[in-house]
Amino acid sequence: MYELTLKQRGAYNSILDLLYSRDGNVDDDDKRVAKMIGCHWREWATVKQELVTLGKLWVEGGKIRAKRVQETIKEAAD
């Protein structure tokens, strides 16, 4: 994460926590996600796009996804 700014790192850690706490099931709803991680939705939308551009996050099937989250959740379940 060394390439991330402080704001990006904070948002990334927050979204990872959210993803893990919900078994990777987080809808791509900027207003709802922003409320859950404690920031304004416009700020989240901007940082989310930056993280997508950096390849840290992506949206698939209306859900937010991140590197290794699904694999880690599966490993923990096994």
Backbone as CSV, one residue per row, in Angstrom:
resi,resn,N_x,N_y,N_z,CA_x,CA_y,CA_z,C_x,C_y,C_z
1,MET,0.813,-1.206,0.000,0.000,0.000,0.000,0.852,1.263,0.000
2,TYR,2.142,1.111,-0.112,3.034,2.263,-0.051,2.731,3.311,-1.119
3,GLU,2.120,2.909,-2.232,1.841,3.850,-3.314,0.591,4.679,-3.072
4,LEU,-0.160,4.375,-2.019,-1.402,5.086,-1.731,-1.140,6.326,-0.881
5,THR,-1.970,7.346,-1.102,-1.922,8.516,-0.228,-2.543,8.130,1.116
6,LEU,-2.380,8.990,2.087,-2.940,8.723,3.405,-4.467,8.559,3.328
7,LYS,-5.126,9.411,2.562,-6.578,9.328,2.412,-6.976,8.021,1.717
8,GLN,-6.268,7.671,0.663,-6.560,6.414,-0.043,-6.344,5.211,0.864
9,ARG,-5.271,5.246,1.638,-4.962,4.135,2.541,-6.051,3.975,3.599
10,GLY,-6.511,5.084,4.160,-7.577,5.034,5.154,-8.864,4.481,4.575
11,ALA,-9.233,4.940,3.385,-10.450,4.450,2.742,-10.316,2.981,2.369
12,TYR,-9.163,2.600,1.878,-8.924,1.210,1.488,-9.011,0.284,2.705
13,ASN,-8.380,0.669,3.795,-8.470,-0.138,5.009,-9.904,-0.220,5.508
14,SER,-10.627,0.887,5.446,-12.025,0.892,5.887,-12.892,-0.009,5.022
15,ILE,-12.693,0.039,3.706,-13.516,-0.802,2.834,-13.128,-2.272,2.983
16,LEU,-11.850,-2.559,3.214,-11.455,-3.945,3.468,-12.116,-4.466,4.743
17,ASP,-12.101,-3.660,5.798,-12.779,-4.056,7.040,-14.252,-4.334,6.784
18,LEU,-14.888,-3.460,6.019,-16.302,-3.623,5.706,-16.537,-4.895,4.893
19,LEU,-15.701,-5.133,3.905,-15.838,-6.338,3.080,-15.679,-7.606,3.921
20,TYR,-14.666,-7.640,4.765,-14.460,-8.829,5.603,-15.598,-9.029,6.595
21,SER,-16.108,-7.949,7.165,-17.181,-8.076,8.150,-18.497,-8.518,7.526
22,ARG,-18.626,-8.356,6.219,-19.848,-8.735,5.523,-19.613,-9.873,4.534
23,ASP,-18.580,-10.657,4.778,-18.239,-11.798,3.923,-18.134,-11.420,2.449
24,GLY,-17.601,-10.231,2.187,-17.383,-9.780,0.815,-18.629,-9.296,0.109
25,ASN,-19.712,-9.146,0.834,-20.996,-8.770,0.232,-21.307,-7.303,0.522
26,VAL,-20.754,-6.401,-0.295,-20.993,-4.964,-0.154,-21.441,-4.428,-1.502
27,ASP,-22.670,-3.906,-1.519,-23.206,-3.337,-2.757,-22.446,-2.073,-3.140
28,ASP,-22.353,-1.829,-4.438,-21.712,-0.621,-4.947,-22.711,0.534,-4.875
29,ASP,-22.939,1.013,-3.669,-23.866,2.113,-3.386,-23.062,3.158,-2.617
30,ASP,-22.605,4.188,-3.334,-21.680,5.158,-2.741,-22.221,5.798,-1.473
31,LYS,-23.489,6.167,-1.451,-24.044,6.827,-0.266,-24.075,5.882,0.926
32,ARG,-24.461,4.659,0.699,-24.530,3.681,1.792,-23.132,3.313,2.303
33,VAL,-22.212,3.055,1.370,-20.845,2.704,1.766,-20.205,3.856,2.526
34,ALA,-20.373,5.070,2.027,-19.788,6.239,2.697,-20.305,6.356,4.130
35,LYS,-21.578,6.118,4.328,-22.144,6.175,5.671,-21.516,5.103,6.568
36,MET,-21.323,3.912,6.017,-20.765,2.815,6.795,-19.296,3.030,7.156
37,ILE,-18.553,3.743,6.303,-17.129,3.969,6.610,-16.875,5.357,7.181
38,GLY,-17.928,6.162,7.315,-17.817,7.428,8.015,-17.237,8.591,7.238
39,CYS,-17.697,8.760,5.994,-17.265,9.936,5.235,-18.405,10.385,4.322
40,HIS,-18.229,11.524,3.684,-19.231,12.031,2.755,-19.210,11.192,1.488
41,TRP,-20.359,10.977,0.886,-20.417,10.094,-0.287,-19.599,10.626,-1.457
42,ARG,-19.500,11.937,-1.616,-18.699,12.472,-2.730,-17.213,12.166,-2.528
43,GLU,-16.776,12.269,-1.274,-15.384,11.955,-0.967,-15.113,10.473,-1.235
44,TRP,-16.036,9.605,-0.799,-15.876,8.173,-1.046,-15.865,7.882,-2.539
45,ALA,-16.777,8.489,-3.293,-16.854,8.236,-4.740,-15.540,8.608,-5.420
46,THR,-14.936,9.707,-5.001,-13.658,10.139,-5.579,-12.536,9.160,-5.241
47,VAL,-12.439,8.804,-3.961,-11.371,7.898,-3.541,-11.598,6.504,-4.112
48,LYS,-12.847,6.068,-4.189,-13.139,4.758,-4.778,-12.629,4.708,-6.216
49,GLN,-12.899,5.762,-6.981,-12.436,5.780,-8.366,-10.914,5.746,-8.439
50,GLU,-10.248,6.431,-7.531,-8.782,6.392,-7.488,-8.291,4.972,-7.193
51,LEU,-8.947,4.298,-6.249,-8.558,2.928,-5.901,-8.854,1.959,-7.038
52,VAL,-9.920,2.215,-7.780,-10.221,1.396,-8.957,-9.130,1.594,-10.001
53,THR,-8.761,2.840,-10.235,-7.712,3.153,-11.211,-6.389,2.486,-10.833
54,LEU,-6.113,2.416,-9.542,-4.886,1.773,-9.062,-4.983,0.252,-9.012
55,GLY,-6.162,-0.295,-9.297,-6.339,-1.738,-9.316,-6.562,-2.358,-7.943
56,LYS,-6.827,-1.539,-6.942,-7.057,-2.050,-5.586,-8.491,-2.537,-5.395
57,LEU,-9.426,-1.878,-6.049,-10.850,-2.234,-5.977,-11.407,-2.354,-7.381
58,TRP,-12.530,-3.046,-7.503,-13.289,-3.065,-8.741,-14.726,-3.386,-8.388
59,VAL,-15.610,-3.145,-9.342,-17.030,-3.441,-9.161,-17.379,-4.573,-10.107
60,GLU,-18.022,-5.586,-9.549,-18.387,-6.770,-10.323,-19.782,-7.217,-9.884
61,GLY,-20.702,-7.253,-10.824,-22.056,-7.679,-10.496,-22.731,-6.802,-9.463
62,GLY,-22.429,-5.503,-9.477,-23.031,-4.574,-8.532,-22.441,-4.625,-7.132
63,LYS,-21.338,-5.366,-6.954,-20.676,-5.510,-5.662,-19.265,-4.945,-5.740
64,ILE,-18.798,-4.394,-4.633,-17.415,-3.923,-4.550,-16.536,-5.124,-4.245
65,ARG,-15.456,-5.241,-4.967,-14.500,-6.332,-4.787,-13.112,-5.750,-4.540
66,ALA,-12.288,-6.520,-3.855,-10.914,-6.106,-3.582,-10.013,-7.325,-3.650
67,LYS,-8.735,-7.057,-3.892,-7.744,-8.121,-4.000,-7.796,-9.041,-2.789
68,ARG,-7.775,-10.315,-3.025,-7.646,-11.375,-2.030,-8.799,-11.526,-1.045
69,VAL,-9.778,-10.651,-1.062,-10.856,-10.743,-0.070,-11.619,-12.054,-0.218
70,GLN,-12.070,-12.365,-1.416,-12.855,-13.588,-1.608,-12.042,-14.832,-1.248
71,GLU,-10.771,-14.847,-1.632,-9.922,-15.997,-1.327,-9.729,-16.156,0.188
72,THR,-9.518,-15.049,0.883,-9.313,-15.102,2.329,-10.574,-15.566,3.042
73,ILE,-11.729,-15.089,2.591,-12.999,-15.505,3.190,-13.221,-16.994,2.969
74,LYS,-12.921,-17.478,1.764,-13.082,-18.905,1.467,-12.140,-19.751,2.331
75,GLU,-10.887,-19.312,2.450,-9.919,-20.028,3.281,-10.386,-20.103,4.731
76,ALA,-10.926,-19.018,5.230,-11.397,-18.972,6.624,-12.595,-19.911,6.820
77,ALA,-13.451,-19.999,5.808,-14.632,-20.876,5.897,-14.229,-22.350,5.867
78,ASP,-13.174,-22.645,5.118,-12.709,-24.047,5.012,-12.029,-24.451,6.287
